[in-house]
Amino acid sequence: MGDLLNPEQAAQFLHVRPQTLACWRLYGKGPAFAKIGRLVRYDRRILEEWVNRNTVLTEPRAV
């Protein structure tokens, strides 16, 4: 386990709103998270891996 971030810190890391993370959790989307009692925590390494997996590389198109 790497650094554990609360939803506000994770949202800041991903440049999204905490409400976006809450919606992703509700609908089973977004990065994996841990529930520790009532607390939600995100592992920084998992967030980094999630960003890497969801990075789309585009190539210029000939016009």
PEBELTA-V364825 format. One record per pair of residues at least 4 apart in sequence whose ideal C-beta (glycine too) atoms are under 8 Angstrom apart, sorted by sequence separation. I is the first residue (numbers start at 1). GAP is how many residues later the second one is. D is the distance in Angstrom with one decimal. If there is no record, write none. Layout:
i = [I;I]
gap = [GAP;GAP]
d = [D;D]
This chain:
i = [5;6;7;8;9;10;16;17;18;19;20;21;22;23;24;35;42;43;44;45;46;47;48;49;50;51;5;11;16;24;25;35;36;42;11;23;24;34;35;11;14;24;33;34;5;25;33;34;11;21;33;34;8;11;20;32;7;10;31;32;7;32;7;25;31;31;14;32;31;30;10;21;10;13;4;13;10;6;7;9;14;6;13;6;7;5;6;4;5;10;14;4;5;4;5;3;4;2;3;1;2;3;5;2;2]
gap = [4;4;4;4;4;4;4;4;4;4;4;4;4;4;4;4;4;4;4;4;4;4;4;4;4;4;5;5;5;5;5;5;5;5;6;6;6;6;6;7;7;7;7;7;8;8;8;8;9;9;9;9;10;10;10;10;11;11;11;11;14;14;15;15;15;16;17;18;19;20;21;21;23;29;30;31;32;33;33;33;33;34;34;35;35;36;36;37;37;37;37;38;38;39;39;40;40;41;41;42;42;42;42;43;44]
d = [3.8;7.0;6.1;6.5;6.4;6.3;4.1;7.7;6.5;6.5;6.4;6.4;6.5;6.3;8.0;7.1;6.7;7.0;6.5;6.3;6.1;6.5;6.5;6.3;6.2;6.5;4.5;5.2;6.6;4.4;6.8;6.1;5.9;5.6;5.9;7.9;2.9;7.4;7.9;4.4;7.6;7.7;5.5;4.8;6.5;6.4;6.6;7.5;6.8;6.3;5.2;7.1;5.3;5.3;8.0;7.9;5.0;6.1;6.3;7.7;5.2;5.4;7.0;7.1;5.7;5.4;7.8;7.5;3.9;7.5;7.6;8.0;7.9;7.9;7.3;7.1;3.9;7.5;5.5;7.7;6.5;7.3;5.7;6.5;7.2;6.6;7.8;4.3;4.7;6.1;7.2;7.0;7.7;6.1;5.9;7.3;7.7;5.1;4.3;5.9;4.8;8.0;7.4;4.0;7.7]
